Amino acid sequence: MSSAADTQSTILQAETPLGGPTLPQERRLVTSIPGPRSQELLDRKADAVAAGVGHTAPVQAVAAGGGVIVDADGNSLIDLGSGIAVTTIGNAHPKVVAAVQEQVAQFTHTCFMIAPYDSYVSVAEALNRITPGDHAKKSALFNSGAEAVENAVKIARKYTGKQAVVAFDHGYHGRTNLTMALTAKSMPYKSGFGPFASEIYRAPLSYPYRDGLDGGLAAKKAISMIEKQVGADNLAAIIIEPIQGEGGFIVPADGFLPALVEWCRANDVVFIADEIQTGFARTGEMFASDLFGIVPDLITTAKGIAGGLPLAAVTGRAEIMDASHAGGLGGTYGGNPIACAAALAAIDVFENDGMLERAREIETILKGRLQDLQGADPRVGDVRGHGAMIAAEFVDPATGEPDAALTAAVAKASIAQGVIVLTCGTYGNVIRFLPPLSITDDLLHEGLDVVAAALADN
């Protein structure tokens, strides 16, 4: 029997021309999932990798591109997760591959704080240009979304001279100590890992499906809590995902976010938009803030920014970004030159290769199919989202209570049939659809067929 490495080599030699991966765009089940080679890797993982590092699909990935992931057993799975909204332009996009290959041959690291290089500055210039608002902006680059969030909070506290930060119900901002404090959901992100950072407060989110409030009333409720329990004089920043990610793809009611921004402006509070999951064409706009007509003071980005390489950023008003003293921002790997090269290529694709339009086309397909399911099955309580960021919330139709067990069963059955879907939500009752924008319509429909069949069988 050949090894998994041999299988990977065969796949790549047979199906990858120069310029990037071109895999057959099909769902193909050669074995049950996991197949024997994937199971072999999972057994090694159990022995070698910390138990706290989980996995969603029990496969050994050896190739990916377009809308599929191929495993070591030759199975080809439809990818409706994009590595949690990371491979938005498609895995191993040819422009990203070429940019990375060129950069890695030049140099892999100098540390920007030691010997600066062009690509870091070019990424900052691009972010300053494409993020919402026409005011003067500056950026700083980091490694991960959590690191970007931590630095945004640091910057806001330094600029305002205040300490308190307000996050929102259902929010997710990371797994580091400060970002765990900002994150709302206990399991699996916070339980047993405290104590957490201080001066973090939580306000109610607009959740139209469950609170029944319009945006103005929901904002009034949140602002009242902030004023009474925190006080604007103590508040450095509020941080919010314009559309909640891990919290369940919750889209706030119209007017909610603009009211918060207006209140922040009137009270010298920094408004931070966490666009780590929603950024870079994912919602059919370059940033979700554009959907709601808001201009954040600071915006955090990561995930889709660099086509799969680790990079993150804080971008914001120049006077706020410049509040930190020299040396107060940075990190050994922040703005790594290889990741920066990938980001410049990815941004080129986002701006020039029809990605916004493609995200809107995917929205039409996803919403149409899922709303048809909703009409036929009352267990689909809500369908919501924008662009290629759409969710279905599953409930007990008699009570409207969240049905996490059904959600998990549908996701597990879909994966077993070769369709990777991700669950989310504070109550664990949401399936989120995050396909790469490179997926074909046929694959997308087939993936939804499988999900629908899994729902019918449970």
C-alpha positions as CSV (number, residue, x, y, z in Angstrom):
1,M,0.0,0.0,0.0
2,S,1.4,3.4,-0.9
3,S,1.7,6.1,1.7
4,A,-0.6,9.2,2.1
5,A,2.4,11.2,0.9
6,D,2.5,9.1,-2.3
7,T,-1.2,9.6,-2.8
8,Q,-0.8,13.4,-2.4
9,S,2.0,13.4,-4.9
10,T,0.0,11.4,-7.4
11,I,-3.0,13.8,-7.1
12,L,-0.9,16.9,-7.5
13,Q,1.1,15.5,-10.4
14,A,-2.0,14.4,-12.3
15,E,-4.2,17.4,-11.6
16,T,-2.1,20.4,-10.9
17,P,-0.8,22.3,-13.9
18,L,1.7,25.2,-13.5
19,G,-0.1,28.2,-12.1
20,G,-2.2,26.5,-9.4
21,P,-4.4,23.6,-8.5
22,T,-7.0,22.5,-10.9
23,L,-8.8,19.6,-9.2
24,P,-11.9,17.9,-10.7
25,Q,-14.8,19.9,-9.3
26,E,-16.9,17.0,-8.1
27,R,-18.1,15.2,-4.9
28,R,-16.5,11.8,-5.0
29,L,-16.7,9.2,-2.3
30,V,-14.2,6.4,-2.8
31,T,-14.3,5.1,0.8
32,S,-16.5,5.8,3.8
33,I,-15.4,8.9,5.7
34,P,-12.9,8.6,7.3
35,G,-11.2,6.3,4.9
36,P,-8.2,4.1,6.1
37,R,-5.5,6.6,5.4
38,S,-7.4,9.4,7.0
39,Q,-8.1,7.2,10.0
40,E,-4.4,6.5,10.2
41,L,-3.7,10.2,10.5
42,L,-6.4,10.7,13.1
43,D,-4.9,7.9,15.2
44,R,-1.5,9.7,15.0
45,K,-3.2,13.0,15.9
46,A,-4.7,11.4,19.0
47,D,-1.2,10.3,20.1
48,A,0.7,13.4,19.2
49,V,-1.6,16.5,19.3
50,A,-3.1,18.0,22.4
51,A,-6.7,16.8,23.0
52,G,-8.0,20.3,23.1
53,V,-7.3,20.8,19.3
54,G,-10.4,19.4,17.6
55,H,-11.4,18.8,14.0
56,T,-14.6,19.0,12.1
57,A,-14.1,16.7,9.2
58,P,-12.4,13.4,9.9
59,V,-10.1,13.5,6.8
60,Q,-6.5,13.9,5.9
61,A,-6.5,16.8,3.4
62,V,-3.9,16.5,0.6
63,A,-5.2,18.9,-2.0
64,A,-7.8,21.7,-2.3
65,G,-9.0,24.1,-4.8
66,G,-12.1,25.6,-6.4
67,G,-14.9,24.2,-4.2
68,V,-13.4,20.9,-3.1
69,I,-11.0,19.3,-0.6
70,V,-9.4,16.0,-1.6
71,D,-8.3,13.6,1.1
72,A,-5.6,10.9,1.3
73,D,-8.1,8.2,0.4
74,G,-9.1,9.9,-2.9
75,N,-12.4,11.3,-1.6
76,S,-13.4,14.7,-2.9
77,L,-15.5,16.7,-0.5
78,I,-17.5,19.8,-1.3
79,D,-16.1,22.7,0.8
80,L,-18.8,24.9,2.3
81,G,-16.6,26.2,5.1
82,S,-13.5,27.8,3.4
83,G,-11.4,27.0,6.5
84,I,-13.7,29.2,8.5
85,A,-14.0,32.0,5.9
86,V,-10.3,32.1,5.1
87,T,-9.9,30.7,1.6
88,T,-12.5,33.1,0.2
89,I,-10.9,33.4,-3.2
90,G,-10.3,29.6,-3.4
91,N,-7.6,27.4,-2.0
92,A,-4.1,27.9,-3.6
93,H,-5.3,30.7,-5.9
94,P,-2.8,31.0,-8.8
95,K,-2.1,34.6,-8.1
96,V,-1.4,33.9,-4.4
97,V,0.8,30.9,-5.3
98,A,2.9,32.9,-7.7
99,A,3.3,35.8,-5.2
100,V,4.3,33.5,-2.4
101,Q,6.8,31.5,-4.6
102,E,8.5,34.7,-5.7
103,Q,8.7,36.1,-2.2
104,V,9.9,33.0,-0.5
105,A,12.9,32.9,-3.0
106,Q,13.8,36.4,-2.0
107,F,13.7,36.3,1.8
108,T,11.4,34.8,4.4
109,H,11.9,37.1,7.3
110,T,13.8,40.2,8.5
111,C,11.3,41.3,11.1
112,F,9.6,44.6,9.9
113,M,10.7,46.3,13.1
114,I,14.3,45.5,12.3
115,A,14.6,45.9,8.6
116,P,11.4,47.1,6.9
117,Y,10.3,46.0,3.5
118,D,8.0,47.2,0.8
119,S,5.2,44.6,1.0
120,Y,4.2,45.5,4.6
121,V,3.8,49.1,3.6
122,S,1.9,48.2,0.5
123,V,-0.5,46.1,2.4
124,A,-1.1,49.0,4.9
125,E,-1.6,51.4,2.0
126,A,-4.2,49.0,0.4
127,L,-6.1,48.5,3.7
128,N,-6.1,52.3,4.3
129,R,-7.6,52.7,0.8
130,I,-10.2,49.9,0.8
131,T,-11.6,50.0,4.3
132,P,-14.7,52.2,5.0
133,G,-14.4,55.9,5.2
134,D,-12.4,58.5,3.3
135,H,-10.6,60.0,6.3
136,A,-6.8,59.7,6.9
137,K,-6.0,56.1,8.0
138,K,-3.0,54.0,9.2
139,S,-2.6,50.3,9.7
140,A,-0.5,47.9,11.7
141,L,-0.1,44.2,10.8
142,F,-0.2,41.2,13.0
143,N,-0.5,37.4,12.8
144,S,-4.1,36.4,13.9
145,G,-7.5,37.8,14.4
146,A,-7.2,37.6,18.2
147,E,-3.9,39.5,18.1
148,A,-5.6,42.2,15.9
149,V,-8.4,42.5,18.4
150,E,-6.0,42.8,21.4
151,N,-4.1,45.5,19.6
152,A,-7.2,47.4,18.7
153,V,-8.2,47.5,22.4
154,K,-4.7,48.6,23.3
155,I,-4.8,51.4,20.8
156,A,-8.3,52.6,21.9
157,R,-7.3,52.6,25.6
158,K,-4.1,54.5,24.8
159,Y,-6.0,57.1,22.7
160,T,-8.8,57.7,25.1
161,G,-7.0,57.3,28.4
162,K,-9.9,55.1,29.5
163,Q,-10.0,51.4,30.3
164,A,-13.5,49.9,30.0
165,V,-14.5,48.0,26.8
166,V,-18.0,46.8,25.9
167,A,-18.6,43.7,23.8
168,F,-21.9,42.2,22.9
169,D,-24.0,39.1,23.5
170,H,-23.1,36.2,21.1
171,G,-19.9,37.9,20.1
172,Y,-16.7,36.0,19.3
173,H,-13.3,37.7,19.3
174,G,-10.7,35.1,19.9
175,R,-9.1,32.6,22.3
176,T,-6.3,34.6,24.0
177,N,-6.9,35.9,27.5
178,L,-8.3,39.3,26.6
179,T,-10.3,38.1,23.6
180,M,-11.8,35.2,25.7
181,A,-13.1,37.9,28.0
182,L,-14.6,39.7,25.0
183,T,-16.1,36.4,23.7
184,A,-19.5,35.6,24.9
185,K,-19.7,31.8,24.6
186,S,-18.3,29.7,27.4
187,M,-18.0,26.2,25.8
188,P,-15.6,25.5,24.3
189,Y,-13.8,28.8,24.3
190,K,-13.7,30.0,27.9
191,S,-14.7,27.2,30.3
192,G,-12.0,26.5,32.8
193,F,-9.5,29.1,31.4
194,G,-10.2,32.0,33.7
195,P,-9.7,34.4,35.3
196,F,-10.1,36.7,32.4
197,A,-9.0,40.3,31.7
198,S,-10.8,43.0,33.7
199,E,-12.8,46.0,32.6
200,I,-14.8,44.1,30.0
201,Y,-18.5,44.5,29.9
202,R,-21.3,43.0,27.8
203,A,-24.3,44.6,26.2
204,P,-27.4,43.1,24.5
205,L,-27.2,42.5,20.8
206,S,-29.9,43.1,18.2
207,Y,-31.1,39.6,17.4
208,P,-34.3,40.1,15.3
209,Y,-35.3,36.5,15.2
210,R,-35.3,36.2,19.0
211,D,-35.8,39.7,20.4
212,G,-38.4,41.0,18.0
213,L,-37.0,44.6,18.4
214,D,-36.3,47.0,15.6
215,G,-32.9,48.5,15.4
216,G,-33.6,51.7,17.2
217,L,-35.2,50.0,20.2
218,A,-32.4,47.4,20.4
219,A,-29.8,50.1,20.3
220,K,-31.6,52.1,23.0
221,K,-31.6,49.0,25.2
222,A,-27.9,48.4,24.7
223,I,-26.9,52.1,25.2
224,S,-29.0,52.3,28.3
225,M,-27.1,49.4,29.8
226,I,-23.8,50.9,28.8
227,E,-24.6,54.2,30.3
228,K,-25.9,52.7,33.6
229,Q,-23.4,49.9,34.1
230,V,-20.2,51.3,32.6
231,G,-20.5,55.0,32.0
232,A,-19.2,56.8,28.9
233,D,-16.6,58.6,31.0
234,N,-15.0,55.2,31.7
235,L,-15.4,53.6,28.3
236,A,-12.5,53.4,25.8
237,A,-14.3,51.4,23.1
238,I,-17.1,49.2,22.1
239,I,-16.3,46.2,19.8
240,I,-18.8,44.4,17.7
241,E,-18.9,42.1,14.6
242,P,-21.2,43.8,12.1
243,I,-22.6,40.3,11.5
244,Q,-21.9,37.9,14.3
245,G,-19.7,35.0,13.2
246,E,-19.4,32.2,15.7
247,G,-22.4,33.6,17.6
248,G,-24.7,32.5,14.8
249,F,-24.4,34.8,11.8
250,I,-26.8,37.2,13.5
251,V,-27.6,40.2,11.3
252,P,-28.6,43.2,13.5
253,A,-31.8,45.0,12.7
254,D,-31.5,48.1,10.5
255,G,-30.5,51.1,12.5
256,F,-28.8,49.3,15.3
257,L,-25.2,49.8,14.3
258,P,-25.6,53.4,13.1
259,A,-27.1,54.3,16.4
260,L,-24.2,52.8,18.3
261,V,-21.7,54.6,16.0
262,E,-23.6,57.9,16.6
263,W,-23.5,57.4,20.4
264,C,-19.8,56.6,20.3
265,R,-19.0,59.8,18.3
266,A,-21.0,61.9,20.8
267,N,-19.2,60.3,23.8
268,D,-15.6,60.1,22.7
269,V,-15.8,56.3,22.6
270,V,-13.8,54.4,19.9
271,F,-16.1,52.2,17.7
272,I,-14.2,49.0,16.7
273,A,-15.7,46.8,13.9
274,D,-14.4,43.3,14.1
275,E,-14.5,42.3,10.5
276,I,-12.3,39.2,10.8
277,Q,-14.9,36.9,9.5
278,T,-17.1,39.3,7.5
279,G,-14.3,41.2,5.7
280,F,-13.0,40.9,2.1
281,A,-16.0,40.3,-0.1
282,R,-17.5,37.6,2.2
283,T,-20.8,39.5,2.6
284,G,-21.1,40.8,-1.0
285,E,-19.4,44.1,0.0
286,M,-15.7,44.5,0.6
287,F,-16.6,44.9,4.3
288,A,-19.9,44.3,6.2
289,S,-19.7,47.8,7.6
290,D,-20.5,49.0,4.1
291,L,-23.8,47.0,4.2
292,F,-25.0,49.1,7.2
293,G,-23.6,52.4,6.1
294,I,-21.2,52.8,9.1
295,V,-17.6,54.0,9.3
296,P,-15.7,52.4,12.1
297,D,-13.0,54.2,14.0
298,L,-10.9,51.0,14.0
299,I,-11.5,47.9,12.0
300,T,-9.8,44.5,12.6
301,T,-9.2,42.1,9.7
302,A,-7.7,38.6,9.2
303,K,-9.0,35.3,7.8
304,G,-9.6,36.1,4.1
305,I,-7.0,38.8,3.9
306,A,-4.1,36.6,2.5
307,G,-5.6,33.7,0.7
308,G,-4.8,31.2,3.5
309,L,-1.6,32.6,5.0
310,P,-1.6,34.0,8.5
311,L,-2.0,37.7,8.5
312,A,-4.1,40.2,10.4
313,A,-4.4,44.0,10.7
314,V,-5.8,46.9,12.6
315,T,-6.7,49.8,10.4
316,G,-8.2,53.1,11.6
317,R,-8.3,56.8,11.9
318,A,-4.7,58.1,11.7
319,E,-4.9,60.1,14.9
320,I,-6.1,57.1,16.9
321,M,-3.6,54.7,15.3
322,D,-0.8,57.1,16.1
323,A,-1.7,57.3,19.8
324,S,0.7,54.5,20.8
325,H,4.3,55.4,21.6
326,A,7.1,54.1,19.4
327,G,7.6,50.4,20.0
328,G,4.2,49.9,21.6
329,L,2.8,48.0,18.6
330,G,4.4,45.1,16.7
331,G,5.6,41.5,17.0
332,T,8.3,39.4,15.6
333,Y,6.3,37.8,12.8
334,G,3.7,40.6,12.3
335,G,3.4,41.4,8.7
336,N,5.6,38.5,7.6
337,P,6.8,39.2,4.0
338,I,5.4,35.9,2.6
339,A,2.0,36.6,4.1
340,C,2.1,40.2,2.8
341,A,2.9,39.0,-0.7
342,A,-0.1,36.7,-0.5
343,A,-2.3,39.5,0.8
344,L,-1.4,41.9,-2.0
345,A,-2.3,39.1,-4.5
346,A,-5.5,38.3,-2.7
347,I,-6.6,42.0,-2.6
348,D,-5.9,42.2,-6.3
349,V,-8.3,39.3,-6.8
350,F,-10.9,40.8,-4.5
351,E,-10.8,44.1,-6.3
352,N,-10.5,43.1,-9.9
353,D,-11.8,39.5,-10.4
354,G,-15.5,40.0,-9.7
355,M,-15.5,38.7,-6.2
356,L,-18.3,41.0,-4.9
357,E,-20.6,40.0,-7.7
358,R,-19.8,36.3,-7.1
359,A,-20.6,36.6,-3.4
360,R,-24.0,38.1,-4.3
361,E,-24.7,35.3,-6.8
362,I,-23.9,32.8,-4.1
363,E,-26.3,34.6,-1.7
364,T,-29.1,34.2,-4.2
365,I,-28.5,30.5,-4.5
366,L,-28.0,29.9,-0.7
367,K,-30.9,32.0,0.4
368,G,-33.3,30.6,-2.2
369,R,-32.5,27.0,-1.4
370,L,-32.5,27.4,2.3
371,Q,-35.7,29.4,2.3
372,D,-37.4,26.7,0.3
373,L,-36.3,24.3,3.0
374,Q,-37.6,26.6,5.6
375,G,-41.0,26.7,3.9
376,A,-41.1,22.9,3.8
377,D,-39.7,22.1,7.2
378,P,-40.6,24.2,10.3
379,R,-37.5,23.0,12.1
380,V,-35.6,25.6,10.0
381,G,-36.6,28.6,12.1
382,D,-34.6,31.3,10.4
383,V,-32.4,31.9,7.3
384,R,-30.2,34.9,7.4
385,G,-27.0,36.5,6.3
386,H,-25.4,38.3,3.3
387,G,-23.2,37.2,0.4
388,A,-21.4,33.9,0.9
389,M,-22.1,34.1,4.6
390,I,-25.5,32.6,5.2
391,A,-26.9,30.6,8.1
392,A,-29.9,28.4,8.9
393,E,-31.0,28.3,12.6
394,F,-32.7,25.0,13.7
395,V,-35.4,25.0,16.3
396,D,-38.1,22.9,17.9
397,P,-41.1,24.0,15.9
398,A,-43.4,23.6,18.8
399,T,-41.5,25.9,21.1
400,G,-39.0,27.8,19.0
401,E,-36.3,26.6,21.4
402,P,-32.8,26.0,19.8
403,D,-32.3,22.4,18.6
404,A,-28.6,21.8,18.9
405,A,-29.0,18.0,18.6
406,L,-30.6,18.3,15.2
407,T,-28.0,20.7,14.0
408,A,-25.1,18.4,15.0
409,A,-26.8,15.4,13.3
410,V,-27.4,17.3,10.1
411,A,-23.8,18.5,10.0
412,K,-22.4,15.0,10.8
413,A,-24.5,13.3,8.2
414,S,-23.5,15.9,5.6
415,I,-19.8,15.4,6.2
416,A,-20.3,11.6,6.0
417,Q,-21.7,12.2,2.5
418,G,-18.8,14.4,1.4
419,V,-20.0,17.9,2.2
420,I,-18.1,20.0,4.8
421,V,-20.4,22.3,6.8
422,L,-19.7,24.1,10.0
423,T,-22.0,24.7,13.0
424,C,-22.0,27.8,15.2
425,G,-24.3,29.8,17.4
426,T,-24.4,30.5,21.2
427,Y,-26.9,27.6,21.4
428,G,-25.1,25.4,18.9
429,N,-28.2,25.3,16.7
430,V,-26.9,27.1,13.5
431,I,-25.3,25.7,10.4
432,R,-23.2,28.4,8.6
433,F,-22.5,28.3,4.9
434,L,-19.2,29.9,4.0
435,P,-18.3,28.5,0.5
436,P,-15.3,29.8,-1.3
437,L,-16.2,32.3,-4.0
438,S,-14.5,29.9,-6.5
439,I,-17.1,27.2,-6.0
440,T,-19.3,26.4,-9.1
441,D,-23.1,26.7,-9.0
442,D,-23.4,23.0,-9.7
443,L,-21.2,22.1,-6.6
444,L,-23.1,24.5,-4.5
445,H,-26.5,23.1,-5.4
446,E,-25.2,19.5,-4.9
447,G,-23.9,20.4,-1.5
448,L,-27.2,21.9,-0.6
449,D,-29.0,18.7,-1.9
450,V,-26.9,16.7,0.5
451,V,-27.7,19.0,3.5
452,A,-31.4,18.9,2.6
453,A,-31.3,15.1,2.5
454,A,-29.5,15.0,5.9
455,L,-32.2,17.2,7.4
456,A,-35.0,15.0,5.9
457,D,-33.3,11.9,7.4
458,N,-33.1,13.3,11.0
